[in-house]
């Protein structure tokens, strides 16, 4: 199944951070990843980025973490913060593969990546097991027609190289994608103990563990469209949590395991919004609504904050620019003020980035002090970069906490809400105190 999101969303954002930048040649199933060495990258020589006045209020100058790969993104921290995992397109293969690399929180810098996925097929959505021993990810390497899939992708890349065409980004809901785990430390013979967790026909991906490692959230289109499911860590006891028309995806458990944040376009096709539901799928709450796209929600590990990527789409004459937004939340009730139900309440969101390039897919470190995200930063003079890469910054938690407005109970919503509720947030119209609203920039 292929889903090509419409131009209002993807062509305004991800196309700017994911161009095809190299001629793709015949893949090799590597035993180890070989990349050009990262020479002379001491801590004070790591690629850094200058910040706007708004960003300086909340972030230190971000450091680029990935180099030597045409594009990289969707990064997450290991539980001990000594590694990161992410997906990246190798120089000699057309599809994303899964990598890990060392990480030093005291002095972040690029490091040599190690490939964990098999080296073939489309891969996505990596996540460390809570014990830090295995990596969870999705892969289509078992596609029985993979040779043809790869050949078609190489032929298209070669044609694009000759014509200079830059295609809009689209994510393929590959029907051969399943969920796997692999050992982070290879066995003496070189294998990684690959274990397949899903076996149903269709797309199974977008996976993450609960904090205790007992459950895995994932997305599957086995019932006809992408919905959110949960299973035990061994792949058993699968339960469906959402069943609305449209796409539901990108789910993450809250740190205490009581809630799940995710993105959905159930109200308007391709216009993603942030929702939160209980861990059993009940009491669904729309956190955002309106003429915009909000996606990639992520929980802060210790503070009642939810961060996401958002852009305003209300002006058809401006290209939306994707930035990072945070809201404060509160789990309230059940009591008379919440209609006898437990409610998930949020305050007005706070914008923390306003770069001219896209800032997407944010993730906090386990200690809550660092923020890593995918961005098209860099380039000459601190402007837009030519490709998406991973960046990290230390946050000013005190400044963010002071700028976040209080939670309001007006955002309490009925369960299983499928329409934009009164009081749901349209975040890109909100600003922190004293900040100006820059115009949507051309990515």
Order of alpha helices (4+ residues) and beta strands (2+ residues): alpha-alpha-beta-beta-beta-beta-beta-beta-beta-alpha-beta-beta-beta-beta-beta-beta-beta-beta-beta-beta-beta-beta-beta-beta-beta-beta-beta-beta-alpha-beta
